[in-house]
Amino acid sequence: MITNEQELRSEYLKKVIEETSAKNCYEKEFIQALKEVLSSLEPVVIKNEELYKSISLLERLVEPERIVSFRVPWMDDNGKIQVNRGYRVQFNGSIGPYKGGLRFHPSVNQSIMKFLAFEQIFKNALTGRPIGGGKGGSDFDPKGKSDMEIMRFCQSFMTELQRHIGQDVDVPAGDIGVGGREIGYLFGQYRKIRNAYEAGVLTGKGIEYGGSLARKEATGYGLMYFMREMLTTNNISLDGKTAIISGSGNVAIYACEKAQKMGLKVIAMSDSSGCVLDENGIDIELVKDIKEVKRGRIKEYLEKVPNAIYLENKGNVPTIYTLKADIILPCATQNDINIDAAKILVENGAIAVGEGANMPCTNDAVAYFLEHKVLVAPGKAANAGGVATSALEMTQNSMRDAWTFEEVDKKLENIMVNIFRQCKEADSEYNLGNNYVAGANIAAFKKISAAMIAQGII
């Protein structure tokens, strides 16, 4: 993987990266995603460079079709008016309606929204479903808020967002800070304002009002289906291996659950404060109770399992990445694994990294893993199970039908197997040497570029 655009042979690629980076110089996360994707596309671009230049394909690809930013005023429980900022980035709709989650977290800004939406274009293309790429959210922090405060915020947020979405226009879902509770409040406000029951406008809904079984589990389960395919292809068995999973939210929980069913021994999970190490294997039902029911901290695990160890985060490397394990599953947030963490993990004998989060590894960390023959399952491919199942939810809503958990899970497994196949075929076609990061980008880009070319200069 090329981490420095100066190493590129394509002058066209260099020009696009340089000009886009200059234009968005304050958006470091977006620039990071841009460089990671575009540098890996060089083999395809070189073959079609004159065509792409003549229609400014890459220039259009890296510019969002639309960015909406708006204020979100709401009243807290003390009667004080609070104001947050909301976003929706509709990046590319060439394959289908914009599709991507909503994130409620203090770190949310335009750069993070753009990077997530840009990644979403490629992720959605890999699923084989007719969905474009978008993302949205707010710098609102749900932590410590009452249910009534969250409801009032969601209602205010949707009052503006509803102008820009629709089941054939843009279909948001959940992400960090946006779970079933928040989706319910958002959907209720949308239904009230629009005076119509458009079930397909949001995904991740409750089963009682149009949601899909297996949606909650889909991202974590899908990650493990991809990991199984990647490892099996490289003659590595999951059985008997150890794993660490950063995070303890939805993706981490269900990745752990599926990993354990596949024979992996998950020995650690974390949150933003630190990690729990349980050499006997993480009790995932206990983690579910702490995180999904009590909305507590991972440290509370020790109250039920006193033999476990809690390690607080210190320094620039989260403590969980100092532990020794075969499989590393970062399922927390972006740039969680930097180059220092990558060096420790390689030294400790890691054989594979599966990105459950979006861009959890810095570009130089990914390059270091690949250089040291550590298999990397890129987030846009490995964590695509969530949006793939959201698309299955949209299908069920359109049909006014509901499938069983087993039916949805089987469709999810087939989608993830096919996503890995696309990554592997691109890797083989361009002799990338088990570089599934570049393979995922190339496979998705070929589909997106074909759609953009077919639809003309728009």
C-alpha positions as CSV (number, residue, x, y, z in Angstrom):
1,M,0.0,0.0,0.0
2,I,1.4,3.4,-1.0
3,T,1.2,5.8,2.0
4,N,3.0,8.7,0.2
5,E,1.4,10.1,-2.9
6,Q,4.8,11.1,-4.1
7,E,5.5,7.4,-4.8
8,L,2.6,7.3,-7.3
9,R,3.3,6.9,-11.0
10,S,0.1,8.4,-12.1
11,E,0.4,12.2,-12.5
12,Y,-3.4,12.4,-12.6
13,L,-3.8,10.7,-9.3
14,K,-1.1,12.9,-7.7
15,K,-2.9,16.0,-9.0
16,V,-6.3,15.0,-7.7
17,I,-4.9,14.1,-4.3
18,E,-2.8,17.3,-4.0
19,E,-5.7,19.6,-5.1
20,T,-8.3,17.9,-3.0
21,S,-6.0,17.8,0.1
22,A,-5.4,21.6,-0.4
23,K,-9.0,22.4,-0.8
24,N,-9.9,20.4,2.3
25,C,-6.8,21.2,4.3
26,Y,-8.5,21.3,7.7
27,E,-10.3,18.0,7.2
28,K,-7.6,15.5,8.3
29,E,-9.8,12.4,8.6
30,F,-11.3,13.0,5.1
31,I,-7.8,13.5,3.6
32,Q,-6.6,10.3,5.3
33,A,-9.5,8.3,3.7
34,L,-8.9,10.1,0.4
35,K,-5.2,9.2,0.2
36,E,-5.8,5.6,1.4
37,V,-8.5,5.0,-1.3
38,L,-7.0,6.9,-4.3
39,S,-3.5,5.6,-3.9
40,S,-4.7,2.0,-4.0
41,L,-6.7,2.6,-7.2
42,E,-3.5,3.4,-9.3
43,P,-3.5,0.0,-11.2
44,V,-7.0,0.7,-12.5
45,V,-6.5,4.4,-13.1
46,I,-3.3,3.9,-15.2
47,K,-5.3,1.6,-17.5
48,N,-8.0,4.2,-18.0
49,E,-6.2,7.4,-17.3
50,E,-7.1,9.4,-20.4
51,L,-10.8,8.5,-20.1
52,Y,-11.0,9.4,-16.4
53,K,-9.1,12.7,-17.0
54,S,-11.3,13.7,-19.9
55,I,-14.5,13.4,-17.8
56,S,-12.9,14.5,-14.5
57,L,-14.1,11.3,-12.9
58,L,-11.9,11.3,-9.8
59,E,-12.5,15.0,-9.2
60,R,-16.2,14.3,-9.2
61,L,-15.8,11.1,-7.1
62,V,-14.0,13.0,-4.2
63,E,-16.5,15.9,-4.1
64,P,-19.8,15.3,-2.2
65,E,-22.9,15.8,-4.2
66,R,-24.4,17.6,-1.2
67,I,-23.5,18.6,2.4
68,V,-26.3,19.8,4.7
69,S,-25.3,21.4,8.0
70,F,-27.9,22.7,10.5
71,R,-28.4,23.8,14.1
72,V,-30.3,21.6,16.5
73,P,-31.8,23.5,19.5
74,W,-33.3,21.4,22.3
75,M,-34.4,21.8,25.9
76,D,-32.6,19.9,28.7
77,D,-34.3,18.7,31.9
78,N,-33.4,21.9,33.7
79,G,-35.3,24.0,31.1
80,K,-32.1,25.4,29.5
81,I,-31.9,25.5,25.7
82,Q,-28.9,23.7,24.3
83,V,-27.7,24.0,20.7
84,N,-25.8,21.3,18.7
85,R,-24.8,21.1,15.1
86,G,-26.3,18.5,12.7
87,Y,-24.9,17.1,9.4
88,R,-25.9,15.0,6.5
89,V,-23.4,14.3,3.8
90,Q,-24.9,12.9,0.6
91,F,-21.7,11.9,-1.1
92,N,-22.6,9.7,-4.1
93,G,-26.0,8.4,-5.3
94,S,-24.9,6.8,-8.6
95,I,-25.8,3.3,-7.5
96,G,-28.9,4.0,-5.4
97,P,-30.4,6.3,-2.7
98,Y,-27.8,7.6,-0.2
99,K,-27.4,5.2,2.6
100,G,-25.3,5.5,5.8
101,G,-25.6,5.9,9.5
102,L,-26.1,8.8,11.9
103,R,-23.5,9.3,14.6
104,F,-24.2,11.2,17.8
105,H,-20.8,11.9,19.5
106,P,-18.9,15.0,20.7
107,S,-16.1,14.3,18.1
108,V,-18.5,14.7,15.1
109,N,-17.4,17.4,12.7
110,Q,-17.6,17.9,8.9
111,S,-14.3,16.1,8.3
112,I,-15.4,13.0,10.1
113,M,-18.8,13.1,8.4
114,K,-17.1,13.4,5.0
115,F,-14.6,10.6,5.6
116,L,-17.4,8.2,6.8
117,A,-19.6,9.1,3.8
118,F,-16.7,8.7,1.4
119,E,-15.9,5.2,2.8
120,Q,-19.6,4.4,2.7
121,I,-19.7,4.8,-1.1
122,F,-17.3,1.9,-1.5
123,K,-18.7,-0.2,1.3
124,N,-22.2,0.0,-0.1
125,A,-21.0,-0.8,-3.6
126,L,-19.4,-4.0,-2.3
127,T,-22.6,-5.3,-0.8
128,G,-24.1,-5.7,-4.3
129,R,-27.2,-3.8,-3.2
130,P,-28.5,-0.7,-5.0
131,I,-27.4,1.9,-2.4
132,G,-25.3,5.0,-2.6
133,G,-23.1,6.5,0.0
134,G,-23.9,9.0,2.7
135,K,-23.4,9.7,6.4
136,G,-24.7,12.1,9.1
137,G,-24.9,12.9,12.7
138,S,-24.3,15.5,15.4
139,D,-21.9,16.6,18.1
140,F,-24.6,15.8,20.6
141,D,-23.4,13.4,23.3
142,P,-26.1,10.9,24.5
143,K,-24.0,9.8,27.5
144,G,-25.4,11.1,30.8
145,K,-28.6,12.3,29.1
146,S,-32.1,11.3,30.3
147,D,-34.5,9.5,27.9
148,M,-36.6,12.7,27.7
149,E,-33.5,14.8,26.8
150,I,-32.6,12.3,24.1
151,M,-36.1,12.3,22.8
152,R,-36.3,16.1,22.6
153,F,-32.9,16.2,20.8
154,C,-33.9,13.5,18.3
155,Q,-37.2,15.3,17.5
156,S,-35.4,18.6,16.9
157,F,-32.8,16.9,14.8
158,M,-35.4,15.1,12.6
159,T,-37.4,18.3,12.2
160,E,-34.7,19.5,10.0
161,L,-33.3,16.3,8.6
162,Q,-36.7,15.2,7.2
163,R,-36.4,17.8,4.5
164,H,-33.5,16.0,3.0
165,I,-34.3,12.2,3.3
166,G,-36.8,9.7,2.0
167,Q,-37.0,6.0,1.2
168,D,-36.0,6.7,-2.4
169,V,-33.7,9.6,-1.6
170,D,-31.6,9.1,1.5
171,V,-32.0,6.3,4.1
172,P,-30.1,6.9,7.4
173,A,-29.5,4.2,10.0
174,G,-27.8,4.1,13.4
175,D,-24.1,4.4,14.2
176,I,-22.1,5.4,17.3
177,G,-24.5,6.9,19.9
178,V,-27.6,6.0,17.8
179,G,-29.2,2.8,18.8
180,G,-32.7,1.4,18.8
181,R,-34.0,4.1,21.2
182,E,-32.7,7.0,19.1
183,I,-34.0,5.4,15.9
184,G,-37.4,5.1,17.4
185,Y,-37.6,8.7,18.4
186,L,-36.3,9.8,15.0
187,F,-38.8,7.6,13.1
188,G,-41.7,8.8,15.3
189,Q,-40.9,12.5,14.6
190,Y,-40.5,11.8,10.8
191,R,-43.9,10.0,10.7
192,K,-45.6,12.8,12.6
193,I,-44.2,15.6,10.3
194,R,-44.7,13.7,7.0
195,N,-48.1,12.3,8.0
196,A,-47.2,9.1,6.3
197,Y,-45.8,5.7,7.4
198,E,-42.7,5.4,5.2
199,A,-41.1,2.4,6.8
200,G,-38.1,2.4,4.4
201,V,-36.9,5.9,5.4
202,L,-34.8,4.6,8.3
203,T,-33.2,1.3,9.1
204,G,-32.3,-0.3,12.4
205,K,-35.9,0.1,13.4
206,G,-37.6,-1.9,16.1
207,I,-39.0,-5.3,15.0
208,E,-42.5,-4.0,16.1
209,Y,-42.5,-1.2,13.4
210,G,-40.7,-2.6,10.4
211,G,-37.2,-3.5,11.6
212,S,-35.4,-6.6,10.5
213,L,-34.3,-9.5,12.6
214,A,-30.5,-10.0,12.8
215,R,-29.9,-6.3,12.1
216,K,-28.5,-5.7,15.5
217,E,-26.1,-8.6,15.1
218,A,-25.3,-8.0,11.5
219,T,-22.1,-5.9,11.6
220,G,-20.4,-8.1,14.2
221,Y,-21.5,-11.3,12.6
222,G,-20.6,-10.1,9.1
223,L,-17.1,-9.2,10.3
224,M,-16.6,-12.7,11.5
225,Y,-18.0,-14.2,8.2
226,F,-15.4,-12.1,6.3
227,M,-12.6,-13.1,8.7
228,R,-13.5,-16.8,8.3
229,E,-13.3,-16.5,4.6
230,M,-10.0,-14.5,4.6
231,L,-8.3,-16.8,7.1
232,T,-9.5,-20.0,5.5
233,T,-8.3,-18.9,2.0
234,N,-4.9,-18.4,3.6
235,N,-5.0,-21.9,5.3
236,I,-5.5,-20.5,8.8
237,S,-8.1,-21.9,11.2
238,L,-10.1,-19.8,13.7
239,D,-10.3,-22.8,16.1
240,G,-8.1,-22.4,19.1
241,K,-6.9,-18.9,18.2
242,T,-7.1,-16.0,20.7
243,A,-8.6,-12.6,19.9
244,I,-8.8,-9.2,21.4
245,I,-11.7,-6.8,20.5
246,S,-11.5,-3.1,21.1
247,G,-14.8,-1.5,22.0
248,S,-17.8,-3.0,23.7
249,G,-20.6,-1.5,21.7
250,N,-22.9,-3.2,19.2
251,V,-20.3,-4.3,16.7
252,A,-17.8,-5.5,19.3
253,I,-20.5,-7.4,21.3
254,Y,-21.8,-9.4,18.3
255,A,-18.4,-9.9,16.8
256,C,-17.4,-11.5,20.1
257,E,-20.5,-13.6,20.2
258,K,-20.0,-15.0,16.6
259,A,-16.2,-15.4,17.2
260,Q,-16.8,-17.6,20.2
261,K,-19.3,-19.7,18.2
262,M,-16.6,-20.1,15.5
263,G,-14.0,-21.4,18.1
264,L,-12.1,-18.2,18.8
265,K,-11.2,-17.4,22.4
266,V,-11.8,-13.7,23.0
267,I,-9.7,-12.7,26.0
268,A,-10.2,-8.9,26.1
269,M,-12.7,-6.1,25.3
270,S,-12.5,-2.4,26.1
271,D,-14.2,1.0,26.2
272,S,-12.8,4.5,26.1
273,S,-11.3,4.2,29.6
274,G,-9.5,0.9,29.5
275,C,-9.9,-2.8,28.9
276,V,-10.9,-6.0,30.7
277,L,-8.6,-9.1,30.3
278,D,-10.2,-12.4,31.1
279,E,-7.9,-15.3,30.3
280,N,-10.7,-17.7,30.6
281,G,-12.6,-16.1,27.8
282,I,-14.9,-13.0,27.9
283,D,-18.4,-13.7,29.2
284,I,-20.3,-12.0,26.4
285,E,-23.7,-12.3,28.1
286,L,-22.3,-10.3,31.1
287,V,-20.9,-7.7,28.7
288,K,-24.4,-7.4,27.0
289,D,-26.0,-6.8,30.4
290,I,-23.4,-4.1,31.3
291,K,-23.5,-2.3,28.0
292,E,-26.9,-3.0,26.5
293,V,-29.1,-3.1,29.6
294,K,-27.3,-1.0,32.3
295,R,-25.4,1.3,29.8
296,G,-22.4,0.9,32.2
297,R,-18.6,0.8,31.9
298,I,-16.6,-2.2,31.0
299,K,-14.8,-2.0,34.4
300,E,-18.1,-3.3,36.0
301,Y,-17.2,-6.7,34.5
302,L,-14.9,-7.3,37.5
303,E,-17.9,-7.1,39.9
304,K,-19.1,-10.5,38.5
305,V,-15.7,-11.9,37.4
306,P,-13.2,-10.9,40.1
307,N,-10.4,-13.0,38.6
308,A,-10.5,-10.7,35.5
309,I,-8.1,-7.8,35.2
310,Y,-8.9,-4.2,34.4
311,L,-6.2,-2.2,32.6
312,E,-6.6,1.5,32.4
313,N,-5.6,3.4,29.2
314,K,-2.3,5.3,29.4
315,G,-0.2,7.0,26.8
316,N,-0.9,7.1,23.1
317,V,-1.6,3.3,22.7
318,P,-4.9,1.9,24.1
319,T,-3.9,-0.7,26.7
320,I,-5.8,-3.5,24.9
321,Y,-3.3,-3.3,22.0
322,T,-0.4,-4.1,24.3
323,L,-1.9,-7.6,24.9
324,K,-0.8,-10.7,23.0
325,A,-3.4,-12.3,20.7
326,D,-3.6,-14.0,17.3
327,I,-6.6,-12.0,15.9
328,I,-7.1,-8.3,16.5
329,L,-10.6,-6.9,16.0
330,P,-10.7,-3.1,16.3
331,C,-14.4,-2.3,16.7
332,A,-14.3,1.1,18.5
333,T,-13.6,4.2,16.4
334,Q,-11.4,5.7,13.7
335,N,-7.5,5.8,14.1
336,D,-7.6,3.6,17.2
337,I,-4.5,1.7,16.0
338,N,-1.6,4.0,15.2
339,I,1.9,3.0,14.1
340,D,3.1,2.5,17.7
341,A,0.2,0.1,18.4
342,A,0.8,-1.7,15.1
343,K,4.5,-2.3,16.0
344,I,3.5,-3.8,19.4
345,L,0.8,-6.0,17.9
346,V,3.2,-7.4,15.2
347,E,5.9,-8.0,17.9
348,N,3.3,-9.8,19.9
349,G,2.6,-12.2,17.0
350,A,-0.7,-11.0,15.6
351,I,-1.6,-12.8,12.3
352,A,-4.7,-10.9,11.2
353,V,-6.6,-7.7,11.8
354,G,-10.3,-7.3,11.1
355,E,-11.6,-3.8,11.0
356,G,-15.0,-3.8,12.7
357,A,-14.9,0.0,13.0
358,N,-14.6,2.5,10.2
359,M,-10.9,3.3,9.5
360,P,-9.7,2.1,12.9
361,C,-6.1,1.8,11.7
362,T,-4.0,4.8,10.5
363,N,-2.6,4.5,7.0
364,D,0.9,3.9,8.2
365,A,-0.4,1.2,10.6
366,V,-2.1,-0.6,7.7
367,A,1.1,-0.3,5.7
368,Y,3.1,-1.7,8.6
369,F,0.8,-4.7,8.9
370,L,0.9,-5.5,5.2
371,E,4.7,-5.1,5.2
372,H,4.9,-7.7,8.0
373,K,2.5,-10.1,6.3
374,V,-0.3,-9.5,8.7
375,L,-3.6,-10.1,7.0
376,V,-5.9,-7.0,7.0
377,A,-9.6,-7.1,6.5
378,P,-10.5,-3.5,5.6
379,G,-13.5,-1.9,7.3
380,K,-15.3,-1.0,4.1
381,A,-15.5,-4.7,3.3
382,A,-15.3,-6.5,6.7
383,N,-17.9,-4.3,8.5
384,A,-20.3,-4.0,5.5
385,G,-22.7,-6.5,7.1
386,G,-24.5,-3.8,8.9
387,V,-25.4,-1.7,5.9
388,A,-26.0,-4.9,3.9
389,T,-28.7,-6.0,6.4
390,S,-30.1,-2.5,6.4
391,A,-30.6,-2.9,2.7
392,L,-32.3,-6.2,3.4
393,E,-34.5,-4.3,5.9
394,M,-35.4,-1.9,3.1
395,T,-36.3,-4.8,0.8
396,Q,-38.6,-6.3,3.5
397,N,-40.2,-2.9,4.0
398,S,-40.8,-2.5,0.2
399,M,-42.3,-6.0,0.1
400,R,-44.3,-5.4,3.3
401,D,-42.9,-8.7,4.4
402,A,-40.7,-10.0,7.3
403,W,-38.0,-12.7,7.1
404,T,-36.9,-15.0,9.9
405,F,-33.6,-14.5,11.8
406,E,-32.2,-17.5,10.0
407,E,-33.2,-16.2,6.6
408,V,-31.6,-12.8,7.1
409,D,-28.5,-14.3,8.7
410,K,-28.0,-16.7,5.7
411,K,-28.4,-13.8,3.2
412,L,-25.9,-11.8,5.3
413,E,-23.4,-14.7,5.2
414,N,-23.8,-15.0,1.5
415,I,-23.2,-11.3,1.0
416,M,-20.1,-11.3,3.1
417,V,-18.7,-14.4,1.3
418,N,-19.3,-12.5,-2.0
419,I,-17.6,-9.3,-0.7
420,F,-14.5,-11.3,0.2
421,R,-14.6,-13.0,-3.2
422,Q,-14.6,-9.5,-4.9
423,C,-11.7,-8.4,-2.8
424,K,-9.8,-11.6,-3.5
425,E,-10.5,-11.4,-7.3
426,A,-9.2,-7.8,-7.5
427,D,-6.2,-8.8,-5.4
428,S,-5.4,-11.6,-7.8
429,E,-6.2,-9.6,-11.0
430,Y,-3.7,-6.9,-10.1
431,N,-1.1,-9.1,-8.3
432,L,-1.5,-7.2,-5.0
433,G,-0.1,-10.0,-2.8
434,N,-3.0,-10.6,-0.3
435,N,-3.7,-6.9,0.0
436,Y,-7.4,-7.0,0.6
437,V,-7.4,-3.3,1.5
438,A,-6.5,-2.3,-2.1
439,G,-8.6,-5.2,-3.4
440,A,-11.8,-3.8,-1.7
441,N,-11.2,-0.3,-3.0
442,I,-10.6,-1.5,-6.6
443,A,-13.6,-3.9,-6.7
444,A,-15.9,-1.1,-5.4
445,F,-14.4,1.6,-7.6
446,K,-14.9,-0.4,-10.8
447,K,-18.7,-0.6,-10.1
448,I,-19.0,3.0,-9.0
449,S,-17.0,4.4,-11.9
450,A,-19.0,2.4,-14.4
451,A,-22.3,3.8,-13.0
452,M,-20.9,7.4,-13.0
453,I,-19.7,7.1,-16.6
454,A,-23.0,5.7,-17.7
455,Q,-25.0,8.5,-16.2
456,G,-23.0,11.4,-17.8
457,I,-21.4,14.5,-16.3
458,I,-23.6,15.2,-13.2
